[in-house]
Amino acid sequence: VEADNLRGELRNRYSLDVHGSSPEEFIELMANEMFKGDKEAAGTRLLRDYRKGRLGVCALEDPPY
């Protein structure tokens, strides 16, 4: 369920279809659509938005239990 929420937040925030994309594919798509192919800029934006809570509440990894 959390992954679905994150996909929805990504789709709403960046207007990109993330369905079926791996994280690497999403960064590449974001880079091509928003940053003229600059993957570093896309990754920086994504991390900044995550840190500021703009993508909702989500974990980057599952808890270790």
Biotite code that builds the C-alpha atoms (Angstrom):
import biotite.structure as struc

atoms = struc.array([
    struc.Atom([0.000, 0.000, 0.000], chain_id="A", res_id=1, res_name="VAL", atom_name="CA", element="C"),
    struc.Atom([2.814, 2.415, 0.870], chain_id="A", res_id=2, res_name="GLU", atom_name="CA", element="C"),
    struc.Atom([4.402, 1.829, -2.553], chain_id="A", res_id=3, res_name="ALA", atom_name="CA", element="C"),
    struc.Atom([1.098, 2.729, -4.228], chain_id="A", res_id=4, res_name="ASP", atom_name="CA", element="C"),
    struc.Atom([0.914, 5.945, -2.219], chain_id="A", res_id=5, res_name="ASN", atom_name="CA", element="C"),
    struc.Atom([4.466, 6.843, -3.215], chain_id="A", res_id=6, res_name="LEU", atom_name="CA", element="C"),
    struc.Atom([3.735, 6.133, -6.884], chain_id="A", res_id=7, res_name="ARG", atom_name="CA", element="C"),
    struc.Atom([0.708, 8.407, -6.661], chain_id="A", res_id=8, res_name="GLY", atom_name="CA", element="C"),
    struc.Atom([2.735, 11.182, -5.039], chain_id="A", res_id=9, res_name="GLU", atom_name="CA", element="C"),
    struc.Atom([5.449, 10.870, -7.702], chain_id="A", res_id=10, res_name="LEU", atom_name="CA", element="C"),
    struc.Atom([2.866, 10.940, -10.491], chain_id="A", res_id=11, res_name="ARG", atom_name="CA", element="C"),
    struc.Atom([1.130, 13.993, -9.011], chain_id="A", res_id=12, res_name="ASN", atom_name="CA", element="C"),
    struc.Atom([4.303, 15.920, -8.217], chain_id="A", res_id=13, res_name="ARG", atom_name="CA", element="C"),
    struc.Atom([6.244, 15.298, -11.438], chain_id="A", res_id=14, res_name="TYR", atom_name="CA", element="C"),
    struc.Atom([3.427, 14.451, -13.899], chain_id="A", res_id=15, res_name="SER", atom_name="CA", element="C"),
    struc.Atom([5.249, 11.285, -14.931], chain_id="A", res_id=16, res_name="LEU", atom_name="CA", element="C"),
    struc.Atom([3.871, 7.754, -15.287], chain_id="A", res_id=17, res_name="ASP", atom_name="CA", element="C"),
    struc.Atom([5.812, 5.608, -12.827], chain_id="A", res_id=18, res_name="VAL", atom_name="CA", element="C"),
    struc.Atom([3.787, 2.403, -13.275], chain_id="A", res_id=19, res_name="HIS", atom_name="CA", element="C"),
    struc.Atom([6.149, -0.510, -13.860], chain_id="A", res_id=20, res_name="GLY", atom_name="CA", element="C"),
    struc.Atom([9.294, 1.622, -13.677], chain_id="A", res_id=21, res_name="SER", atom_name="CA", element="C"),
    struc.Atom([12.301, 0.586, -11.652], chain_id="A", res_id=22, res_name="SER", atom_name="CA", element="C"),
    struc.Atom([13.912, 3.343, -9.568], chain_id="A", res_id=23, res_name="PRO", atom_name="CA", element="C"),
    struc.Atom([16.662, 3.667, -12.166], chain_id="A", res_id=24, res_name="GLU", atom_name="CA", element="C"),
    struc.Atom([14.146, 3.918, -15.000], chain_id="A", res_id=25, res_name="GLU", atom_name="CA", element="C"),
    struc.Atom([12.183, 6.561, -13.106], chain_id="A", res_id=26, res_name="PHE", atom_name="CA", element="C"),
    struc.Atom([15.287, 8.718, -12.568], chain_id="A", res_id=27, res_name="ILE", atom_name="CA", element="C"),
    struc.Atom([16.121, 8.380, -16.263], chain_id="A", res_id=28, res_name="GLU", atom_name="CA", element="C"),
    struc.Atom([12.556, 9.314, -17.254], chain_id="A", res_id=29, res_name="LEU", atom_name="CA", element="C"),
    struc.Atom([12.555, 12.255, -14.874], chain_id="A", res_id=30, res_name="MET", atom_name="CA", element="C"),
    struc.Atom([15.947, 13.372, -16.159], chain_id="A", res_id=31, res_name="ALA", atom_name="CA", element="C"),
    struc.Atom([14.841, 13.202, -19.790], chain_id="A", res_id=32, res_name="ASN", atom_name="CA", element="C"),
    struc.Atom([11.511, 14.938, -19.219], chain_id="A", res_id=33, res_name="GLU", atom_name="CA", element="C"),
    struc.Atom([12.542, 17.637, -16.761], chain_id="A", res_id=34, res_name="MET", atom_name="CA", element="C"),
    struc.Atom([16.330, 18.099, -16.822], chain_id="A", res_id=35, res_name="PHE", atom_name="CA", element="C"),
    struc.Atom([17.467, 17.583, -20.436], chain_id="A", res_id=36, res_name="LYS", atom_name="CA", element="C"),
    struc.Atom([18.855, 14.134, -19.573], chain_id="A", res_id=37, res_name="GLY", atom_name="CA", element="C"),
    struc.Atom([20.768, 15.231, -16.444], chain_id="A", res_id=38, res_name="ASP", atom_name="CA", element="C"),
    struc.Atom([20.322, 12.270, -14.070], chain_id="A", res_id=39, res_name="LYS", atom_name="CA", element="C"),
    struc.Atom([22.255, 13.941, -11.275], chain_id="A", res_id=40, res_name="GLU", atom_name="CA", element="C"),
    struc.Atom([19.894, 16.935, -11.289], chain_id="A", res_id=41, res_name="ALA", atom_name="CA", element="C"),
    struc.Atom([16.887, 14.594, -11.324], chain_id="A", res_id=42, res_name="ALA", atom_name="CA", element="C"),
    struc.Atom([18.251, 12.596, -8.396], chain_id="A", res_id=43, res_name="GLY", atom_name="CA", element="C"),
    struc.Atom([19.056, 15.760, -6.474], chain_id="A", res_id=44, res_name="THR", atom_name="CA", element="C"),
    struc.Atom([15.512, 17.082, -6.973], chain_id="A", res_id=45, res_name="ARG", atom_name="CA", element="C"),
    struc.Atom([13.985, 13.769, -5.937], chain_id="A", res_id=46, res_name="LEU", atom_name="CA", element="C"),
    struc.Atom([16.080, 13.578, -2.758], chain_id="A", res_id=47, res_name="LEU", atom_name="CA", element="C"),
    struc.Atom([15.389, 17.220, -1.894], chain_id="A", res_id=48, res_name="ARG", atom_name="CA", element="C"),
    struc.Atom([11.655, 16.711, -2.284], chain_id="A", res_id=49, res_name="ASP", atom_name="CA", element="C"),
    struc.Atom([11.822, 13.519, -0.194], chain_id="A", res_id=50, res_name="TYR", atom_name="CA", element="C"),
    struc.Atom([13.769, 15.244, 2.584], chain_id="A", res_id=51, res_name="ARG", atom_name="CA", element="C"),
    struc.Atom([11.304, 18.135, 2.689], chain_id="A", res_id=52, res_name="LYS", atom_name="CA", element="C"),
    struc.Atom([8.357, 15.730, 2.943], chain_id="A", res_id=53, res_name="GLY", atom_name="CA", element="C"),
    struc.Atom([6.903, 16.696, -0.412], chain_id="A", res_id=54, res_name="ARG", atom_name="CA", element="C"),
    struc.Atom([6.437, 13.032, -1.363], chain_id="A", res_id=55, res_name="LEU", atom_name="CA", element="C"),
    struc.Atom([4.414, 12.188, 1.725], chain_id="A", res_id=56, res_name="GLY", atom_name="CA", element="C"),
    struc.Atom([5.515, 9.891, 4.507], chain_id="A", res_id=57, res_name="VAL", atom_name="CA", element="C"),
    struc.Atom([7.435, 6.908, 3.188], chain_id="A", res_id=58, res_name="CYS", atom_name="CA", element="C"),
    struc.Atom([10.508, 4.837, 4.000], chain_id="A", res_id=59, res_name="ALA", atom_name="CA", element="C"),
    struc.Atom([13.273, 4.190, 1.515], chain_id="A", res_id=60, res_name="LEU", atom_name="CA", element="C"),
    struc.Atom([13.821, 0.666, 2.891], chain_id="A", res_id=61, res_name="GLU", atom_name="CA", element="C"),
    struc.Atom([11.755, -1.905, 4.729], chain_id="A", res_id=62, res_name="ASP", atom_name="CA", element="C"),
    struc.Atom([12.432, -2.111, 8.475], chain_id="A", res_id=63, res_name="PRO", atom_name="CA", element="C"),
    struc.Atom([14.911, -4.884, 9.441], chain_id="A", res_id=64, res_name="PRO", atom_name="CA", element="C"),
    struc.Atom([12.570, -7.276, 11.238], chain_id="A", res_id=65, res_name="TYR", atom_name="CA", element="C"),
])
